[in-house]
Structure formats: structure tokens, C-alpha cells
Amino acid sequence: MAEHVAIQAEFLEADLKPRLNAAGAGRGHVFFVDAAHFVFGTFLCCLWSFTRIFVRAASGRQRFNVLGAWNATTRELIAVTNTTVVNTETMCELVRKITALGLAGPITLVLDNARYQRNAAVQALAEELEITLLFLPSYSPNLNLIERLWKFIKRRALYGRYHPTFADFQAAIRETLDGLPTTHAEPLKTLMTLNFQQFEDVSLMAA
């Protein structure tokens, strides 16, 4: 495990921080990329009661997928959503969407090693559009800033809430996504900081 810790530390200092520092100084942009698969169902929370009560709960297998790219400096989310599957085509759509923003300076995407992200088609498109793909070390979700955002969205839109239909479920998530730059801007300032926790046993963080 010490080897994983050392690899994370080296990646953070040699690869990630220099790009983040440049982006903070206005010399480029760094996006943290990942997909969240929200499964229609019950997201439990703690409930205290003196009497036994029954809580309504939805169930199903439908999924609302959000493939997102979080700008570490501007705190803006660029996303592609669907109810089918996240694959190479979805990833390419996200890359093109980022390019369409017309941002000045080099663009770096920080992402894990999922197959739909680390394949020839995505890498070829990124090279064509002059976007750098920076792949995280294995077992390093703690270094992917957007992971915190997915937890935030679950807490705000899903935990302890009853959504009678899949449409209601999607609407709650979309409402939270839409409110990120406005309603939720203040809590995100303290949540989405560029301080990264490192763990002694990184295998426990495997997704």
C-alpha cells in the first residue's frame, strides 16, 4: 500500500498541481471528469421516531446517467446526460462540448481509467482538439474532485426523499444540477477546494 501512496503523492506534485496552479493563474483550464449513475430507488438516511412508522420508497432499475466535467477554477459543470449508457460516444460528446466553449489556453481533462475514457477513439479526438488527457493512478478517486460533487447531489436531491416516478427522480437531480452555480454556489466553495486527501490504504477507496 505504501507504493500506492507514493504513486499518488508523485502524481499530485508532478502532474496535477502544476496544471492546477497554471489554471488558477489564468493559463489554461483543468476539468475533472467522471460519470455518476443514479439508480431510481431508495436512498436511505437516519430517522428517529418514538413509534414505528412506514416510509414510502420507490423502486426500479432505471438509471439517470450524468457524465460530467468539473472546471476546477471556475467551479462550473459541463455535463452530458442520458437514461441508457455511458460509453465512448458519450465521452466524445462531452469532449466536443468542452471544446465548443471556446476557452483560451490549454485544456486538461483529469479522469480515471474507465474503458470508455481510455481508448483509441477518445484519445484520438482529444489529440485532434488539442486537449490533454491526464489519467489518474489506479485506486485514486480521492484525487478526482468531481467525486465530491456526486455525493453532494445525492445528499441534496435523493437522500431521505421519496420520488414517486422516474420522471420525478430525474427532475430532482436536474434541479440540483441547474442550481450548482446559483443556489448551491456557497456550499460548493468550501466543498470543492483543491485540497486532496491521501489515504494510507487506497484500496479501500476503489470504486
N, C-alpha and C positions, 0 to 999 in steps of 0.2 A: 504493500500500500504506500510505502514511503516513495516508491518510484512514481506512482500516480501523482502524489502531492508535488514532487519535484517537477514533473512534466507540466502540471497546471501552473506552478509558480513561474516557470520559464516562459510558458506561453503568455501569461499575463504581462510579464515585464518586457519581453522582447517583441511580442507581436500585437497584443491588444492595446496596452496602454499608450504606445506611441501613436497609434491611429486615433484613439480617443482624444489624446492631447491635441493633435492636429485639428481634429474636428471641432474641439472646443475653442480653438484659436481661429476658426473660420476657414480652415484649409481642408475642406472635404466633409464627407458625411459617413457616419457609421450606423448601419442598421443591424439590429439583432433579429434573426429570423427563426420562426418556429410555427408549428401548427397545433391548434387546440381542437380536440374532437369532443364536443359537448353532446353527451348521450341523453336523450329525453328520458327522464326518470326522476327519482327522488334524491335530493341532496340534503342529507340529514344535518341537524345541528343539535345543540343541547336544549332541553326543555324541562323545566322544573314544575311540578304540579303536586298538590296535596291529594288529588283524586285522579283516578285513571281516566284518561281521555284518549280519543282516537283522532289522529291527524290525517287529513286527506293526503293522498300520494298518487302521483301519476306514474305510469309505467309504459315502456315501449322500447323499441330498438332503433328508432330513427336518430340520426346524428346531424348536428349542425356543425359543419367544419369551418374553421377560421384559420387561414394561412396568413400570418401577419409579419410585418417588418416594422420594428420599433426604432425610430430615429433617436439615438442616444442623446443628442444635443437639443433638438427642438421638441422632444417628447411628443412626437406625432406618430400615429399608427397608420400604415398603409396596409390594406387587407384585401384578400380575395376570399369570398365565402361561397359555400355550396352545401347541398344536402346529400351528396353522392360520395365522392372520394377525393383525397388529396394525392396528386400524382405529379409526374414530370410536367404535364401540360399546365397544371395549376401553378407549379413553381415558375414556369416560363412566363405565365401571365403576370405573376407578381413582379418578376424582374422587369418586364416591359412597362408595367405600371409605375415602377420606381423611376425608370429612365424617362418616362413621359413627364415627370415633374420638372425636368429641365434644370436640375441642381448644378451649381457651379462647383468645380473641384472634383477630386477623385471620390468614388463611392466604394465602400467596403461593406460586404454582407457577412456577418458573423453567424455561422449556422452549424448544426450538428451533422452527423454522418448518415442521415437517413438516405435511403436509395433514391428517392425522388428528388433529392437535392444534390447528391454527389454522383452524377452520371454524366456521360459524354454530352448529351443534348444540352443540359443546363450549363455545363462548363463552357461549351462552345458558344452558347448565346451570351453568357457573361463576358467572354473574351471579345466577342463581336461588339458588344455595347460598352466595352472598356470598364467593366465592373470587376472588382477583386472579390473572390470568394475566399473567406478565411474560415477554415474548418476547425472547430473546437477539438481538443483532445477527447478521447473516449471517457465516458462517465463524468462529464463536466457540465451538467445542467445548471450548476451553481454559477457558472460563468456566462450563462445566457440570460441576459437581462429580461427578456420578454417572458420568461417563465414566471416572474413575479406578477406580470400583468394578467396572465391567465388565472392565477389564484385570486387576484383582486376581482376579476369579472365574475368568477364563481361565487365569491362572497357577496357581491352586490346584487347579482341577478338571480342566483339559484339556491343558495343555502337557506334552508328553512322556508322555502316558498313553494306554493302549490300552483302549477301551471296546468290547467285542465286539458289543453290541447297542444299539439306540437307547434302550431302557429303562435300560440301564446308564449311558449317556450322560446321560440326564435325571436319574437318581438322583445322579450325581456333582455335577451343578450344584445340585440341590435341597439336597444335604448341605452344600455350601458356603454357600448362601443361608441355611439354617437355623442355621449356625454363626456368622453375622455378629455377633450380639450376645453370643456366648459365646466360642467357640474363637478367633475372629478379632478379638475386640474390641481387643486391644492393638495389633496392627499397623495397624488402621484408625484409631487415634488419631493416628498420625503421617502416615498417607496422606491421610485425609480432612480435612485442615486447611482453613481458609478463606483460604489464600494462593493467589492466582491468577496464573499465569504469563501474560505477554503476549508475543506474537511479532511481530517486525518484518514477516515475510511470512506473514500469517494465511491466505493462500490455500493454503499448504501443509498447513494443519490441516483442510481441508474434508473432511467425512466422505464 
